[in-house]
Every structure is written in structure tokens, then in C-alpha cells.
């Protein structure tokens, strides 16, 4: 589960990742694990709680990643539609001005 979460958390989704993002993500994941271990200490249910926290984190990161990709796609779609509208109005103007 951490391997899958690591891929999204580290910025390696879709076959494209930057080396510095992977390094920062790996350090952040280690810091989170250390923090979880420090908070839970020697509690008997710490293994379950640790896995639960990582699961919640994975779901949150996947949701955020999906939201960002949809937002980026919608922005690109809007730009393309505006460009097509501008192009069609240009050609409409040309066709009206010809005798």
C-alpha cells in the first residue's frame, strides 16, 4: 500500500516524474512515518492505526491528484475552445469581406 501511495505522493504518476520531487516525497513520507510512530508510541493497536493513517493519506492524495488533473483538463479544454472560436470568427470575417 505504501508503494502505491508513494508513487502518487512522490509525483511519479503517469510515467512522468521529476527526480527532485521523488526525493522530496520520499523524505516527506519518512517524516510522516516517523511522526506516526512517535504519536502512537508503544500502543498495542499502533500497527492498525499506522496502516489506517496511510490508507486515509492514500485516498486523500489520490483524490487531490484526480481533482488537479480534472482541473487542468478543464482549463485546457476552455483554452482550446476559445482558440477555435477566435479562429472561426477570423474566417467568418474573411469570408464576409471578400466580394
N, C-alpha and C positions, 0 to 999 in steps of 0.2 A: 504494500500500500504506500509506503514511503517512497518507493521508486517511482510510482506513477505520480504521486504528489510532487515529487522532486522535479519531474520533467516539466510540469506546469508552473511550479513555483520558481524554478530556475530559469524559465524563459526558453525552453527547448521545444516548444510546441510547433508542429507543422514542419519539422525538418530545418528550421532556421533558428539559430541561437547565437548569441554573442558570447565570446569567452569570458569577458568581464562580468556579464550578467550571471553566467553559470557560477563563477567564483563567489560573487556577492550572495547569490541564492544559497549556495552550499554553506557559506558562513552563517547566513540568517537561519537556515534550518538547524544547524548545530546549536546556535544560540537558543533557538526555541526549545529544542530537546533538552538542553541544559537547564533552561528555566522551568520547564515542566517537571524535570527530575527534582529540582530544588524545591519547588512548591509542594510536590506530592511527598517528598521525603521517603520515609520507610513505611508509609501507609500500606496496608495489606491489599488494597484494591488499586494500587498505583499503576499496575500494568494495564488494567482495563481502562482506567481514566486516561492514561497516556495514549492508548490506541483510539479512544473516543475523541480526544482533543485533535489528534492527527486526522481523523475522519472528518470532523467538523471543518478543520482547516482546509482539507482537500476539497470538500464540497463548496466552501466559500471561494477558494481560488478558482475552481472550475466555473462557478457562476460568474465571477468577476471577469474571467477570461472570455466567456461567452458573451457577456454584456459588451465588453470592449470590441470584440470582433463584429458584433451586430451594429454597434455604433459607427465603427469605421466603414463597414459596408454601406450603411445608410448614407453616410457622408459622401462616399464615392459615387453612389447612385445619384444623389442630388447634383453633384458636380457634373456628371455625365449628362443628365437631363437638361441642366442649364446650358451646357455647351451645345447640345443638339438643338435646343430651342433657339439659341443665338445663331447657329449655322442655318437653320431653316428660315429664320427671319431675314438673314442676309440674302439667301437665294430667292426668297419671295420679293425682296426689294429689287434685286437684279431683274427678275422676270417682269416686274411692273414697269421698270424704267426703259426696257427695250421697246422699240417701235413695233 
